[in-house]
């Protein structure tokens, strides 16, 4: 019986040694018990870093990351490193190859367009003047163009001792264009705002030097076909028989 108990004790001790290890952490009399999980393993899949070249805007880069994430299995590790404009992945080799293909398809230069606004001044059905305003746009990005003058307007005054300082602000007067162009299959969608402003001849009743600014705005969404002009609207000129027709045309210049 004593022999059997001895054998059982040795067997139990060996079993405990197989699942538990001891490590010294400081004083020789203090030991720390470390349990080794039998099912734990180190992820041996390779990782790869993909640097985005043309998707420099954060929204564009995150769209690429989202697309890669959506087509990959749930266990694939995908990290976005904004400071390096890069995607880091840990996955199987065939999954890394698929990710490379998707990134190559999406990380491409955006198309470049030239947008030309034409302001045609008409008087009684006769053309009396014409102006062109052109801007270069990247698909999906907002672009503005202003031409005119700044009008000073007194907004208040500050008195310090015997001196008085007048506070001024400046109003933009002239033509103002705000455009965002987004590529579609056979053309582009244009979100556009055209604003015309000017100083009226009459004076404001608020202050002797306060001007009256007249303003006309055309704002909306249009669909453009390359090289085909589109009339956005007309602006009447107060106090006259004249009006301005606003026309826009788009042409692709790259790639």
TINU-682372 format. One record per residue: residue number from 0; residue in three letters; x, y, z of N, C-alpha, C in turn. Coordinates in Angstrom, 2 decimals, always signed. Example, Ala and Ser with C-alpha at 12.3 -4.5 7.8 and 13.67 -1.06 7.14 Angstrom:
# residues 2
- 0, ALA, +13.19, -5.69, +7.80, +12.30, -4.50, +7.80, +13.20, -3.30, +7.80
- 1, SER, +12.85, -2.25, +7.08, +13.67, -1.06, +7.14, +12.90, +0.03, +7.87
***
This chain:
# residues 255
- 0, UNK, +0.83, -1.21, +0.00, +0.00, +0.00, +0.00, +0.86, +1.26, +0.00
- 1, UNK, +1.91, +1.29, +0.85, +2.79, +2.45, +0.90, +3.47, +2.65, -0.45
- 2, UNK, +3.84, +1.54, -1.09, +4.50, +1.65, -2.42, +3.55, +2.26, -3.44
- 3, UNK, +2.28, +1.84, -3.40, +1.29, +2.36, -4.35, +1.06, +3.84, -4.14
- 4, UNK, +0.99, +4.26, -2.83, +0.81, +5.68, -2.55, +2.00, +6.49, -3.04
- 5, UNK, +3.20, +5.94, -2.94, +4.39, +6.65, -3.44, +4.36, +6.85, -4.93
- 6, UNK, +3.98, +5.80, -5.62, +3.90, +5.91, -7.09, +2.86, +6.93, -7.50
- 7, UNK, +1.70, +6.94, -6.79, +0.64, +7.92, -7.11, +1.12, +9.35, -6.87
- 8, UNK, +1.87, +9.56, -5.79, +2.39, +10.90, -5.50, +3.35, +11.39, -6.55
- 9, UNK, +4.24, +10.49, -7.00, +5.20, +10.89, -8.04, +4.47, +11.23, -9.34
- 10, UNK, +3.47, +10.42, -9.68, +2.70, +10.68, -10.91, +1.99, +12.02, -10.84
- 11, UNK, +1.37, +12.35, -9.70, +0.67, +13.63, -9.52, +1.63, +14.80, -9.63
- 12, UNK, +2.83, +14.65, -9.04, +3.82, +15.72, -9.10, +4.28, +15.98, -10.52
- 13, UNK, +4.48, +14.89, -11.28, +4.89, +15.06, -12.68, +3.79, +15.74, -13.51
- 14, UNK, +2.54, +15.42, -13.20, +1.43, +16.05, -13.93, +1.36, +17.53, -13.65
- 15, UNK, +1.58, +17.91, -12.40, +1.57, +19.33, -12.04, +2.71, +20.08, -12.68
- 16, UNK, +3.88, +19.45, -12.74, +5.04, +20.09, -13.38, +4.78, +20.33, -14.85
- 17, UNK, +4.03, +19.42, -15.51, +3.75, +19.57, -16.94, +2.84, +20.75, -17.25
- 18, UNK, +1.99, +21.19, -16.28, +1.05, +22.29, -16.56, +1.41, +23.56, -15.84
- 19, UNK, +2.42, +23.52, -14.92, +2.76, +24.71, -14.15, +4.26, +24.86, -14.09
- 20, UNK, +4.72, +26.11, -14.23, +6.14, +26.39, -14.09, +6.31, +27.45, -13.03
- 21, UNK, +7.51, +27.51, -12.43, +7.79, +28.45, -11.36, +8.91, +29.38, -11.79
- 22, UNK, +8.75, +30.66, -11.48, +9.79, +31.63, -11.83, +10.09, +32.50, -10.65
- 23, UNK, +11.35, +32.82, -10.46, +11.76, +33.65, -9.35, +11.63, +35.11, -9.73
- 24, UNK, +11.02, +35.93, -8.85, +10.78, +37.34, -9.14, +11.30, +38.20, -8.01
- 25, UNK, +12.59, +38.27, -7.82, +13.11, +39.13, -6.78, +13.79, +38.31, -5.70
- 26, UNK, +13.24, +38.35, -4.49, +13.83, +37.64, -3.36, +13.79, +36.15, -3.59
- 27, UNK, +14.85, +35.43, -3.14, +14.95, +33.99, -3.37, +13.85, +33.22, -2.68
- 28, UNK, +13.23, +33.83, -1.67, +12.17, +33.13, -0.95, +10.80, +33.38, -1.57
- 29, UNK, +10.76, +34.27, -2.56, +9.48, +34.60, -3.20, +9.46, +34.00, -4.60
- 30, UNK, +8.48, +33.18, -4.88, +8.35, +32.51, -6.17, +6.99, +32.87, -6.76
- 31, UNK, +6.99, +33.06, -8.10, +5.74, +33.39, -8.79, +5.31, +32.21, -9.63
- 32, UNK, +4.08, +31.85, -9.51, +3.52, +30.72, -10.25, +3.02, +31.19, -11.62
- 33, UNK, +3.49, +30.59, -12.70, +3.11, +30.94, -14.06, +2.42, +29.75, -14.68
- 34, UNK, +1.18, +29.92, -15.11, +0.41, +28.85, -15.72, +0.51, +28.93, -17.23
- 35, UNK, +0.84, +27.86, -17.89, +0.96, +27.79, -19.34, -0.33, +27.24, -19.90
- 36, UNK, -1.02, +28.04, -20.74, -2.27, +27.61, -21.34, -1.97, +26.64, -22.48
- 37, UNK, -2.58, +25.47, -22.45, -2.25, +24.46, -23.47, -2.70, +24.85, -24.87
- 38, UNK, -3.78, +25.69, -25.01, -4.31, +26.01, -26.33, -3.78, +27.34, -26.89
- 39, UNK, -2.93, +28.05, -26.13, -2.41, +29.33, -26.61, -1.34, +29.10, -27.67
- 40, UNK, -1.32, +30.03, -28.69, -0.32, +29.92, -29.74, -0.01, +31.32, -30.28
- 41, UNK, +1.15, +31.50, -30.81, +1.57, +32.76, -31.40, +1.10, +32.81, -32.85
- 42, UNK, +0.53, +33.97, -33.26, +0.07, +34.13, -34.64, +1.29, +34.16, -35.57
- 43, UNK, +1.43, +33.09, -36.33, +2.59, +32.95, -37.20, +2.35, +33.47, -38.62
- 44, UNK, +1.16, +34.04, -38.87, +0.88, +34.55, -40.21, +1.76, +35.78, -40.50
- 45, UNK, +2.19, +35.94, -41.74, +3.05, +37.09, -42.07, +2.25, +38.38, -42.05
- 46, UNK, +2.94, +39.50, -41.89, +2.28, +40.80, -41.98, +2.95, +41.62, -43.08
- 47, UNK, +2.21, +42.59, -43.59, +2.71, +43.42, -44.68, +2.16, +44.83, -44.53
- 48, UNK, +2.96, +45.81, -44.94, +2.56, +47.22, -44.88, +2.32, +47.72, -46.31
- 49, UNK, +1.15, +48.30, -46.52, +0.78, +48.86, -47.82, +0.72, +50.39, -47.69
- 50, UNK, +1.54, +51.09, -48.43, +1.57, +52.55, -48.39, +0.68, +53.10, -49.51
- 51, UNK, -0.27, +53.97, -49.13, -1.14, +54.59, -50.11, -0.41, +55.76, -50.76
- 52, UNK, -0.53, +55.86, -52.07, +0.22, +56.86, -52.83, -0.64, +58.06, -53.20
- 53, UNK, -1.80, +57.81, -53.76, -2.63, +58.91, -54.26, -3.79, +59.25, -53.34
- 54, UNK, -4.20, +58.35, -52.48, -5.29, +58.63, -51.53, -4.73, +59.38, -50.34
- 55, UNK, -4.44, +60.67, -50.53, -3.82, +61.48, -49.49, -4.85, +62.13, -48.58
- 56, UNK, -6.09, +62.32, -49.04, -7.13, +62.85, -48.19, -7.61, +61.76, -47.22
- 57, UNK, -7.88, +62.16, -45.98, -8.23, +61.16, -44.96, -9.48, +60.37, -45.33
- 58, UNK, -10.49, +61.04, -45.87, -11.72, +60.33, -46.24, -11.46, +59.30, -47.32
- 59, UNK, -10.63, +59.65, -48.30, -10.31, +58.71, -49.37, -9.54, +57.51, -48.83
- 60, UNK, -8.57, +57.77, -47.94, -7.77, +56.67, -47.37, -8.64, +55.75, -46.53
- 61, UNK, -9.54, +56.31, -45.73, -10.40, +55.47, -44.90, -11.38, +54.67, -45.74
- 62, UNK, -11.78, +55.18, -46.90, -12.62, +54.40, -47.80, -11.88, +53.16, -48.29
- 63, UNK, -10.58, +53.30, -48.58, -9.78, +52.14, -49.01, -9.67, +51.13, -47.87
- 64, UNK, -9.42, +51.62, -46.66, -9.31, +50.72, -45.50, -10.62, +49.96, -45.29
- 65, UNK, -11.75, +50.65, -45.39, -13.05, +50.02, -45.21, -13.30, +48.95, -46.26
- 66, UNK, -12.94, +49.23, -47.51, -13.14, +48.24, -48.57, -12.31, +46.99, -48.33
- 67, UNK, -11.05, +47.16, -47.92, -10.20, +46.00, -47.64, -10.75, +45.20, -46.47
- 68, UNK, -11.22, +45.91, -45.44, -11.74, +45.24, -44.25, -12.99, +44.42, -44.58
- 69, UNK, -13.83, +44.95, -45.47, -15.10, +44.28, -45.77, -14.93, +42.99, -46.55
- 70, UNK, -13.86, +42.87, -47.34, -13.70, +41.66, -48.16, -12.84, +40.61, -47.46
- 71, UNK, -12.25, +40.94, -46.31, -11.36, +40.02, -45.62, -12.12, +39.24, -44.54
- 72, UNK, -11.68, +38.00, -44.23, -12.28, +37.26, -43.12, -12.13, +38.01, -41.81
- 73, UNK, -12.97, +37.63, -40.84, -13.00, +38.37, -39.57, -11.71, +38.24, -38.77
- 74, UNK, -10.94, +37.16, -38.98, -9.74, +36.97, -38.17, -8.51, +37.69, -38.73
- 75, UNK, -8.65, +38.35, -39.87, -7.53, +39.09, -40.45, -7.32, +40.39, -39.67
- 76, UNK, -6.10, +40.67, -39.29, -5.77, +41.87, -38.53, -5.44, +43.00, -39.52
- 77, UNK, -6.19, +44.12, -39.42, -6.00, +45.27, -40.30, -5.89, +46.52, -39.45
- 78, UNK, -4.81, +47.29, -39.63, -4.59, +48.51, -38.86, -4.30, +49.66, -39.82
- 79, UNK, -4.89, +50.82, -39.51, -4.66, +52.03, -40.29, -3.69, +52.93, -39.54
- 80, UNK, -2.57, +53.29, -40.18, -1.55, +54.15, -39.59, -1.63, +55.50, -40.31
- 81, UNK, -2.34, +56.45, -39.69, -2.61, +57.72, -40.37, -1.33, +58.53, -40.59
- 82, UNK, -0.39, +58.47, -39.62, +0.83, +59.25, -39.76, +1.69, +58.84, -40.94
- 83, UNK, +1.60, +57.57, -41.37, +2.36, +57.07, -42.50, +1.51, +56.88, -43.74
- 84, UNK, +0.20, +57.16, -43.62, -0.73, +56.93, -44.73, -0.59, +55.49, -45.24
- 85, UNK, -0.65, +54.55, -44.31, -0.36, +53.15, -44.63, -1.36, +52.21, -43.94
- 86, UNK, -1.49, +51.04, -44.53, -2.32, +49.97, -43.97, -1.40, +48.81, -43.61
- 87, UNK, -1.50, +48.34, -42.37, -0.71, +47.20, -41.90, -1.66, +46.02, -41.72
- 88, UNK, -1.28, +44.88, -42.31, -2.14, +43.69, -42.25, -1.35, +42.48, -41.81
- 89, UNK, -2.00, +41.61, -41.04, -1.47, +40.28, -40.72, -2.50, +39.28, -41.22
- 90, UNK, -2.09, +38.48, -42.20, -3.01, +37.56, -42.85, -2.22, +36.49, -43.57
- 91, UNK, -2.93, +35.55, -44.17, -2.29, +34.51, -44.97, -1.76, +35.11, -46.28
- 92, UNK, -0.80, +34.48, -46.91, -0.22, +35.04, -48.14, -1.24, +35.30, -49.23
- 93, UNK, -2.21, +34.41, -49.42, -3.20, +34.64, -50.47, -4.11, +35.82, -50.12
- 94, UNK, -4.37, +36.02, -48.84, -5.18, +37.17, -48.43, -4.41, +38.48, -48.60
- 95, UNK, -3.12, +38.45, -48.36, -2.30, +39.64, -48.60, -2.25, +39.99, -50.08
- 96, UNK, -2.20, +38.98, -50.94, -2.21, +39.23, -52.38, -3.53, +39.85, -52.82
- 97, UNK, -4.65, +39.36, -52.26, -5.95, +39.93, -52.59, -6.04, +41.38, -52.12
- 98, UNK, -5.53, +41.66, -50.91, -5.53, +43.03, -50.40, -4.70, +43.94, -51.30
- 99, UNK, -3.56, +43.47, -51.78, -2.73, +44.27, -52.67, -3.47, +44.63, -53.95
- 100, UNK, -4.23, +43.69, -54.49, -4.99, +43.95, -55.71, -6.08, +44.99, -55.47
- 101, UNK, -6.79, +44.85, -54.36, -7.86, +45.81, -54.06, -7.28, +47.21, -53.88
- 102, UNK, -6.17, +47.32, -53.15, -5.55, +48.62, -52.92, -5.07, +49.23, -54.23
- 103, UNK, -4.48, +48.43, -55.10, -4.03, +48.94, -56.40, -5.19, +49.46, -57.23
- 104, UNK, -6.35, +48.79, -57.13, -7.52, +49.22, -57.91, -8.13, +50.51, -57.37
- 105, UNK, -8.04, +50.72, -56.05, -8.70, +51.88, -55.45, -7.76, +53.07, -55.27
- 106, UNK, -6.49, +52.82, -55.04, -5.53, +53.90, -54.79, -5.00, +54.42, -56.13
- 107, UNK, -5.87, +55.11, -56.85, -5.52, +55.63, -58.17, -5.72, +57.14, -58.20
- 108, UNK, -5.00, +57.84, -59.07, -5.17, +59.29, -59.15, -6.60, +59.66, -59.55
- 109, UNK, -7.12, +60.70, -58.91, -8.45, +61.17, -59.26, -8.39, +62.00, -60.53
- 110, UNK, -9.51, +62.02, -61.23, -9.56, +62.78, -62.47, -9.53, +64.27, -62.18
- 111, UNK, -8.92, +64.99, -63.11, -8.76, +66.43, -62.99, -9.60, +67.10, -64.07
- 112, UNK, -10.34, +68.15, -63.67, -11.24, +68.82, -64.60, -10.96, +70.32, -64.60
- 113, UNK, -11.29, +70.95, -65.73, -11.31, +72.41, -65.81, -12.77, +72.82, -65.94
- 114, UNK, -13.19, +73.68, -65.03, -14.57, +74.18, -65.03, -14.53, +75.65, -65.42
- 115, UNK, -15.26, +76.00, -66.46, -15.27, +77.38, -66.94, -16.67, +77.96, -66.82
- 116, UNK, -16.78, +79.02, -66.02, -18.04, +79.76, -65.92, -17.97, +80.94, -66.89
- 117, UNK, -19.04, +81.13, -67.62, -19.14, +82.26, -68.55, -20.31, +83.14, -68.14
- 118, UNK, -20.03, +84.41, -67.91, -21.06, +85.38, -67.56, -21.32, +86.24, -68.79
- 119, UNK, -22.51, +86.09, -69.35, -22.88, +86.82, -70.59, -23.86, +87.92, -70.22
- 120, UNK, -23.49, +89.15, -70.52, -24.36, +90.29, -70.23, -25.23, +90.59, -71.45
- 121, UNK, -26.53, +90.57, -71.21, -27.50, +90.79, -72.29, -28.29, +92.05, -72.01
- 122, UNK, -28.63, +92.76, -73.09, -29.45, +93.98, -72.99, -30.47, +93.96, -74.12
- 123, UNK, -31.70, +93.66, -73.73, -32.77, +93.60, -74.73, -32.54, +92.55, -75.79
- 124, UNK, -31.99, +91.41, -75.44, -31.73, +90.35, -76.39, -30.43, +90.47, -77.14
- 125, UNK, -29.65, +91.51, -76.83, -28.37, +91.73, -77.51, -27.23, +91.52, -76.53
- 126, UNK, -26.22, +90.79, -76.97, -25.05, +90.55, -76.11, -24.17, +91.79, -76.08
- 127, UNK, -23.91, +92.29, -74.86, -23.13, +93.52, -74.73, -21.82, +93.28, -73.97
- 128, UNK, -21.63, +92.12, -73.40, -20.40, +91.84, -72.66, -20.31, +90.38, -72.28
- 129, UNK, -19.07, +89.92, -72.06, -18.87, +88.52, -71.69, -17.61, +88.41, -70.82
- 130, UNK, -17.68, +87.56, -69.80, -16.55, +87.31, -68.92, -16.42, +85.81, -68.70
- 131, UNK, -15.17, +85.35, -68.61, -14.89, +83.93, -68.35, -14.15, +83.79, -67.02
- 132, UNK, -14.55, +82.80, -66.23, -13.89, +82.47, -64.97, -13.62, +80.97, -64.98
- 133, UNK, -12.36, +80.58, -64.91, -11.99, +79.16, -65.00, -11.30, +78.71, -63.72
- 134, UNK, -11.53, +77.48, -63.34, -10.88, +76.87, -62.19, -10.63, +75.40, -62.49
- 135, UNK, -9.59, +74.86, -61.86, -9.24, +73.45, -62.00, -9.68, +72.72, -60.73
- 136, UNK, -10.41, +71.61, -60.90, -10.96, +70.87, -59.78, -10.50, +69.42, -59.81
- 137, UNK, -10.31, +68.86, -58.62, -10.09, +67.43, -58.45, -11.42, +66.82, -58.06
- 138, UNK, -11.75, +65.69, -58.65, -13.03, +65.04, -58.37, -13.20, +64.81, -56.87
- 139, UNK, -14.33, +65.30, -56.34, -14.65, +65.11, -54.93, -14.17, +66.19, -54.00
- 140, UNK, -13.39, +67.15, -54.49, -12.86, +68.21, -53.62, -13.49, +69.55, -53.97
- 141, UNK, -13.68, +70.36, -52.93, -14.31, +71.67, -53.09, -13.28, +72.69, -53.54
- 142, UNK, -13.71, +73.59, -54.46, -12.84, +74.65, -54.96, -13.63, +75.96, -55.00
- 143, UNK, -12.99, +77.06, -54.61, -13.65, +78.36, -54.64, -12.83, +79.34, -55.49
- 144, UNK, -13.51, +80.32, -56.04, -12.88, +81.37, -56.84, -13.60, +82.68, -56.55
- 145, UNK, -12.81, +83.71, -56.24, -13.37, +85.02, -55.95, -12.68, +86.07, -56.80
- 146, UNK, -13.47, +87.02, -57.27, -12.91, +88.18, -57.96, -13.75, +89.40, -57.59
- 147, UNK, -13.08, +90.44, -57.11, -13.81, +91.64, -56.73, -12.99, +92.52, -55.82
- 148, UNK, -13.66, +93.24, -54.94, -13.00, +94.17, -54.03, -13.53, +93.95, -52.61
- 149, UNK, -12.81, +94.53, -51.64, -13.23, +94.50, -50.25, -13.67, +95.91, -49.85
- 150, UNK, -14.88, +96.00, -49.32, -15.45, +97.28, -48.93, -15.34, +97.43, -47.42
- 151, UNK, -14.68, +98.50, -46.93, -14.59, +98.70, -45.48, -15.90, +99.20, -44.90
- 152, UNK, -16.28, +98.63, -43.75, -17.50, +99.04, -43.06, -17.16, +99.22, -41.58
- 153, UNK, -17.52, +100.37, -41.02, -17.27, +100.63, -39.59, -18.24, +99.82, -38.75
- 154, UNK, -17.70, +99.09, -37.77, -18.53, +98.26, -36.90, -18.55, +98.76, -35.46
- 155, UNK, -17.74, +99.73, -35.11, -17.72, +100.24, -33.74, -16.50, +101.11, -33.52
- 156, UNK, -16.33, +101.56, -32.30, -15.19, +102.40, -31.95, -14.77, +102.13, -30.52
- 157, UNK, -13.49, +102.37, -30.27, -12.92, +102.19, -28.93, -12.24, +103.49, -28.53
- 158, UNK, -12.56, +103.97, -27.33, -11.97, +105.22, -26.84, -10.96, +104.91, -25.74
- 159, UNK, -9.75, +105.39, -25.92, -8.69, +105.23, -24.94, -8.11, +106.61, -24.64
- 160, UNK, -8.49, +107.12, -23.49, -8.04, +108.46, -23.14, -8.66, +109.50, -24.06
- 161, UNK, -7.80, +110.26, -24.72, -8.28, +111.30, -25.64, -8.35, +110.82, -27.09
- 162, UNK, -7.94, +109.59, -27.35, -7.95, +109.07, -28.73, -9.09, +108.07, -28.92
- 163, UNK, -9.59, +108.02, -30.13, -10.68, +107.12, -30.48, -10.28, +106.31, -31.71
- 164, UNK, -10.44, +104.99, -31.63, -10.11, +104.09, -32.73, -11.38, +103.47, -33.29
- 165, UNK, -11.52, +103.55, -34.59, -12.68, +102.97, -35.25, -12.38, +101.53, -35.67
- 166, UNK, -13.27, +100.63, -35.30, -13.13, +99.22, -35.68, -13.80, +99.00, -37.03
- 167, UNK, -13.08, +98.29, -37.90, -13.56, +98.10, -39.27, -13.68, +96.62, -39.59
- 168, UNK, -14.60, +96.30, -40.48, -14.67, +94.98, -41.09, -14.77, +95.18, -42.60
- 169, UNK, -14.48, +94.13, -43.36, -14.43, +94.25, -44.81, -15.36, +93.24, -45.46
- 170, UNK, -16.16, +93.72, -46.40, -17.10, +92.87, -47.12, -16.55, +92.56, -48.51
- 171, UNK, -16.65, +91.29, -48.91, -16.24, +90.89, -50.26, -17.36, +91.26, -51.23
- 172, UNK, -17.02, +92.04, -52.25, -17.98, +92.45, -53.26, -17.43, +92.07, -54.63
- 173, UNK, -18.27, +91.43, -55.44, -17.84, +91.01, -56.77, -18.46, +89.66, -57.12
- 174, UNK, -17.67, +88.79, -57.76, -18.13, +87.46, -58.16, -17.50, +86.41, -57.24
- 175, UNK, -18.30, +85.47, -56.84, -17.84, +84.41, -55.96, -18.37, +83.07, -56.49
- 176, UNK, -17.45, +82.11, -56.72, -17.82, +80.80, -57.24, -17.38, +79.72, -56.24
- 177, UNK, -18.28, +78.81, -55.95, -18.01, +77.70, -55.03, -18.48, +76.42, -55.72
- 178, UNK, -17.57, +75.49, -55.97, -17.92, +74.32, -56.78, -17.31, +73.04, -56.21
- 179, UNK, -18.07, +71.97, -56.27, -17.60, +70.62, -55.95, -18.06, +69.70, -57.07
- 180, UNK, -17.12, +69.00, -57.69, -17.40, +68.15, -58.84, -17.12, +66.70, -58.47
- 181, UNK, -18.09, +65.82, -58.73, -17.94, +64.40, -58.42, -18.16, +63.59, -59.69
- 182, UNK, -17.22, +62.72, -59.96, -17.24, +61.94, -61.20, -18.36, +60.91, -61.20
- 183, UNK, -19.01, +60.78, -62.35, -19.99, +59.73, -62.59, -19.62, +59.02, -63.88
- 184, UNK, -20.40, +58.01, -64.24, -20.03, +57.13, -65.35, -19.79, +57.92, -66.64
- 185, UNK, -20.77, +58.72, -67.05, -20.67, +59.42, -68.33, -20.56, +60.93, -68.16
- 186, UNK, -20.22, +61.38, -66.99, -20.11, +62.81, -66.75, -19.75, +63.09, -65.32
- 187, UNK, -20.35, +64.15, -64.75, -20.03, +64.54, -63.38, -21.20, +65.29, -62.78
- 188, UNK, -21.31, +65.19, -61.46, -22.33, +65.96, -60.74, -21.66, +67.20, -60.14
- 189, UNK, -22.26, +68.34, -60.39, -21.71, +69.62, -59.94, -22.61, +70.22, -58.87
- 190, UNK, -22.04, +70.46, -57.69, -22.71, +71.25, -56.66, -22.08, +72.64, -56.71
- 191, UNK, -22.87, +73.61, -57.11, -22.30, +74.92, -57.45, -23.08, +76.04, -56.78
- 192, UNK, -22.34, +77.10, -56.42, -22.94, +78.32, -55.91, -22.25, +79.51, -56.58
- 193, UNK, -23.04, +80.30, -57.28, -22.54, +81.49, -57.97, -23.18, +82.70, -57.30
- 194, UNK, -22.34, +83.60, -56.82, -22.83, +84.77, -56.08, -22.28, +86.04, -56.69
- 195, UNK, -23.17, +86.98, -56.98, -22.79, +88.29, -57.49, -23.25, +89.35, -56.49
- 196, UNK, -22.34, +90.24, -56.12, -22.69, +91.30, -55.18, -22.06, +92.61, -55.64
- 197, UNK, -22.67, +93.72, -55.25, -22.17, +95.04, -55.61, -22.75, +96.09, -54.69
- 198, UNK, -22.11, +97.25, -54.65, -22.54, +98.36, -53.80, -23.56, +99.20, -54.56
- 199, UNK, -24.71, +99.42, -53.92, -25.76, +100.24, -54.53, -25.40, +101.71, -54.44
- 200, UNK, -26.01, +102.52, -55.31, -25.74, +103.95, -55.32, -26.34, +104.66, -54.11
- 201, UNK, -27.52, +104.21, -53.67, -28.14, +104.84, -52.51, -27.40, +104.46, -51.24
- 202, UNK, -27.50, +105.32, -50.23, -26.81, +105.13, -48.97, -27.74, +104.51, -47.94
- 203, UNK, -27.14, +103.88, -46.97, -27.89, +103.27, -45.89, -28.39, +104.34, -44.93
- 204, UNK, -29.56, +104.13, -44.34, -30.08, +105.07, -43.37, -29.51, +104.87, -41.99
- 205, UNK, -28.71, +103.81, -41.80, -28.14, +103.52, -40.48, -27.01, +104.48, -40.18
- 206, UNK, -26.08, +104.60, -41.11, -24.94, +105.49, -40.94, -24.59, +106.16, -42.24
- 207, UNK, -23.95, +107.30, -42.15, -23.66, +108.07, -43.37, -22.71, +107.33, -44.30
- 208, UNK, -21.83, +106.51, -43.74, -20.84, +105.82, -44.56, -21.15, +104.33, -44.76
- 209, UNK, -22.26, +103.85, -44.20, -22.60, +102.43, -44.35, -23.18, +102.16, -45.73
- 210, UNK, -22.59, +101.24, -46.51, -23.10, +100.98, -47.86, -24.26, +100.00, -47.86
- 211, UNK, -24.99, +100.01, -48.95, -26.00, +98.98, -49.21, -25.43, +98.03, -50.25
- 212, UNK, -25.35, +96.76, -49.92, -24.77, +95.77, -50.82, -25.90, +94.93, -51.42
- 213, UNK, -25.97, +94.92, -52.75, -26.94, +94.09, -53.45, -26.29, +92.73, -53.74
- 214, UNK, -27.10, +91.68, -53.65, -26.56, +90.33, -53.80, -27.55, +89.44, -54.53
- 215, UNK, -27.02, +88.65, -55.45, -27.82, +87.65, -56.17, -27.05, +86.33, -56.15
- 216, UNK, -27.76, +85.24, -55.85, -27.12, +83.93, -55.69, -27.85, +82.88, -56.52
- 217, UNK, -27.08, +82.08, -57.22, -27.60, +80.88, -57.89, -26.92, +79.68, -57.26
- 218, UNK, -27.69, +78.78, -56.66, -27.12, +77.63, -55.97, -27.94, +76.38, -56.30
- 219, UNK, -27.25, +75.28, -56.58, -27.96, +74.05, -56.90, -27.03, +72.94, -57.35
- 220, UNK, -27.63, +71.84, -57.78, -26.90, +70.66, -58.24, -27.24, +70.40, -59.69
- 221, UNK, -26.23, +70.18, -60.51, -26.42, +69.94, -61.94, -25.58, +68.75, -62.37
- 222, UNK, -26.00, +68.13, -63.46, -25.23, +67.03, -64.05, -24.63, +67.51, -65.38
- 223, UNK, -23.31, +67.38, -65.47, -22.59, +67.91, -66.62, -22.07, +66.79, -67.50
- 224, UNK, -22.08, +67.05, -68.80, -21.45, +66.17, -69.79, -20.21, +66.89, -70.30
- 225, UNK, -19.07, +66.20, -70.43, -17.85, +66.88, -70.87, -18.05, +67.66, -72.16
- 226, UNK, -17.52, +68.90, -72.16, -17.50, +69.79, -73.33, -18.89, +70.23, -73.78
- 227, UNK, -19.91, +70.05, -72.96, -21.25, +70.49, -73.32, -21.69, +71.60, -72.37
- 228, UNK, -21.87, +72.85, -72.84, -22.24, +73.96, -71.96, -23.64, +73.76, -71.37
- 229, UNK, -23.79, +74.28, -70.14, -25.07, +74.21, -69.44, -25.35, +75.57, -68.82
- 230, UNK, -26.55, +76.11, -69.05, -26.96, +77.39, -68.46, -27.51, +77.12, -67.06
- 231, UNK, -26.86, +77.74, -66.06, -27.29, +77.55, -64.67, -28.43, +78.48, -64.29
- 232, UNK, -28.50, +79.67, -64.89, -29.56, +80.62, -64.57, -29.22, +82.01, -65.07
- 233, UNK, -30.07, +82.97, -64.71, -29.89, +84.36, -65.14, -29.99, +85.27, -63.93
- 234, UNK, -29.21, +86.36, -63.97, -29.20, +87.36, -62.91, -29.63, +88.70, -63.48
- 235, UNK, -30.73, +89.24, -62.97, -31.17, +90.56, -63.43, -30.33, +91.64, -62.78
- 236, UNK, -30.06, +92.70, -63.55, -29.34, +93.86, -63.03, -30.37, +94.91, -62.64
- 237, UNK, -30.49, +95.20, -61.33, -31.53, +96.14, -60.89, -31.36, +97.52, -61.54
- 238, UNK, -32.50, +98.13, -61.84, -32.49, +99.48, -62.39, -32.12, +99.56, -63.85
- 239, UNK, -32.14, +98.43, -64.58, -31.79, +98.45, -65.99, -32.55, +97.33, -66.70
- 240, UNK, -32.40, +97.30, -68.02, -33.03, +96.25, -68.83, -32.06, +95.09, -69.08
- 241, UNK, -30.93, +95.13, -68.44, -29.91, +94.11, -68.68, -30.04, +92.95, -67.71
- 242, UNK, -29.48, +91.83, -68.10, -29.41, +90.66, -67.22, -28.16, +89.86, -67.59
- 243, UNK, -27.73, +89.01, -66.67, -26.54, +88.19, -66.86, -26.95, +86.72, -66.92
- 244, UNK, -26.53, +86.04, -67.98, -26.72, +84.59, -68.10, -25.46, +83.88, -67.59
- 245, UNK, -25.65, +82.91, -66.73, -24.53, +82.16, -66.15, -24.47, +80.79, -66.80
- 246, UNK, -23.36, +80.52, -67.46, -23.17, +79.26, -68.20, -21.91, +78.57, -67.70
- 247, UNK, -21.92, +77.24, -67.68, -20.76, +76.49, -67.22, -20.49, +75.34, -68.18
- 248, UNK, -19.20, +75.05, -68.37, -18.80, +73.92, -69.20, -17.64, +73.20, -68.53
- 249, UNK, -17.61, +71.88, -68.63, -16.59, +71.06, -67.98, -15.79, +70.32, -69.04
- 250, UNK, -14.46, +70.26, -68.81, -13.60, +69.46, -69.67, -12.60, +68.70, -68.80
- 251, UNK, -12.36, +67.44, -69.15, -11.41, +66.64, -68.40, -10.01, +66.90, -68.93
- 252, UNK, -9.05, +67.12, -68.00, -7.69, +67.41, -68.43, -6.69, +66.36, -67.96
- 253, UNK, -7.05, +65.48, -67.00, -6.17, +64.40, -66.55, -6.95, +63.49, -65.61
- 254, UNK, -6.60, +62.17, -65.56, -5.61, +61.51, -66.44, -6.24, +61.18, -67.78
***
